[in-house]
Amino acid sequence: MEISYNMKAWQLRGMLERREVSALEVLDSVLKRVEETEPTVKAYLTLTRDDARATAEATDLALSRDGAIGRIAGIPMAVKDVLCTRGIKTTCGSLILENYIPVYDATVVNSLRREGLTMVGKANMDEFAMGSSTENSAFGPTRNPWDPDRVPGGSSGGSAAAVAAGEAVWALGSDTGGSIRQPASFCGLVGLKPTYGLISRYGLVAFASSLDQIGPITRDVRDCALLLSLIAGHDPKDSTSLAADIPDYEKACLGDIKGLRVGVPVELMQEGLTPGVKEAMDNCLHLFSELGADVREASLPNLDYALSAYYIIAPAEASSNLARFDGVRYGLRAGDGEDIMEMYGKTRRQGFGAEVKRRIMLGTYALSAGYYEAYYGQAQKVRTLIVEDFRRAFDEFDVLVSPTSPTPAFRLGEKLEDPLAMYLSDVCTIPVNLAGIPAISIPCGLEDGLPIGLQIMGKVLAEAQLLRVATTMEEALDFKATPKLEGEMPL
Amino acid sequence: MIDRKDVEYVAWLARLDLSEEEKERFTRQLDNVLEHAQKIKSLDTSEVEPTPHVLPLKNVMRDDEIKPSLSQEEALSNAPHREGAYFVVPRIL
């Protein structure tokens, strides 16, 4: 049986079980694709070919014996380089962690290893997940497989680009203000930001601890459900992880959306939508109605303040979290031999890139004496208003929908010197993190050959419902386009 | 809104050495972002409680049991400068 570069994980899983392909054949097809497209795309910071080969061989051995293999065994995955992997370099896209080799696995990595994780490599990202384009990586940008002159989105841009290019079948990302959903949208993929606390953050290098969540980036909703079911659940090592019942997310995909109450927040439909995004949204709303959903306008007035509140809260938490990079226990050290203050200052000057410095400065300012109440205190209160807006909206609606990003992928360099313009690219995704609710992005159209994403937001712990709505829309939208990247397409 | 002296003070608080060029650039860029952040000041929040995080969790307790943890060798394995069982730091006083 032939393996094509854009097969879903669940299809490959079936082929492995029926012995139509071997795990090594699947891996080799992906590694061949890496050889062909990685020089253009640059999705990975570290390739772990040997590690992947060893697990693929173990999978084939198990298949040849009793056939008992892990649920994701033999299906190549990219892992964002913000997740600690034991014995494998974890850089967070930063010079300060250029040589950092974790001595433990993140809980999600550990869970996936037990299910046969076949890891192709560690994916590129904006430094410490701060950015919307992956241009803030200290090791160079990743390019969008749909158009190499454009960004793949960020901060999980390497993860999304790897999956879109065929350099991995699926990936793990992290999302603090849109970092899974926006790159998924820019690369024509499915990306889920789960409810805050559904997935353990143990071993996820912290950016903004009250907002960060790990989640899947996949080629369809079913793969998303499968991956989610393996990483969700309580972890005693993360005191903010929820003790929630985990439903069968794959089964949850089945059903219809007749009578579903769909709200369209007007606040997310105004700021700078391109004509193509507007048109794609109109089409989605039309499809929702055709499928029997009840679509109405919603109003969450405080969403207008979400971006401003976020760009106080996230940098404030980041400035505190990144204080740990002090040149003592791990990471870069510069200015040794002088006094400790010089060492701190020089280490952080050399180790951090421009955006990280900017956010540390912004956060430190917002937390400093005399400004704390006016900025951080006020932002936390605005966050309450946003949480309440969502709560009220979900009394009236089952899900809320918006574009994932106001525009398709922008050009490299386009927003690099204007931080505020870059921040605006997350205007539709940020409110979700502030409220701690789940949201999924699915591809819903093209503008000038570039993918557009539909964001579906749900109540706390409503992942099962989101997956069902997303599956129904995915079928109706029937999005089949794939990137036209140089190289042999069918492997 | 924010001037070069503020930038120098905040950089000191954050233990960040900045170049002259960075000081100039950050003054301008932070001013822009803070200008945008002014928006939240217009909301009346006198009756609103802050949300530091969204979970309905307070103290999370567990039994104080001894469990396996990192070996000393592992804990020190990423240290930029070590001597025997110690992290070495520059002069503090």
Interface residues (C-beta under 8 A of the other chain):
Chain A: Y100 I101 V103 Y104 Y196 G197 S209 S210 P236 S239 T240 L242 N302 D304 Y305 L307 S308 A309 Y311 I312 S319 A323 D326 G327 V328 R329 Y330 G331 L332 R333 G335 D336 G337 E338 D339 I340 M341 E342 M343 Y344 G345 K346 R348 R349 F352 A354 K357 R358 I360 M361 L362 T364 Y365 S368 A374 Y375 G377 Q378 A379 Q380 K381 V382 R383 T384 L385 V387 P419 L420 Y423 A435 G436
Chain B: I2 D6 V7 V10 A11 L13 A14 R15 L16 D17 L18 S19 E22 F26 Q29 L30 N32 V33 L34 H36 A37 Q38 K39 I40 K41 L43 T45 V48 E49 P50 T51 P52 H53 V54 L55 L57 V60 R62 L70 E74 A75 S77 N78 A79 P80 H81 F87 V89 P90 R91 I92
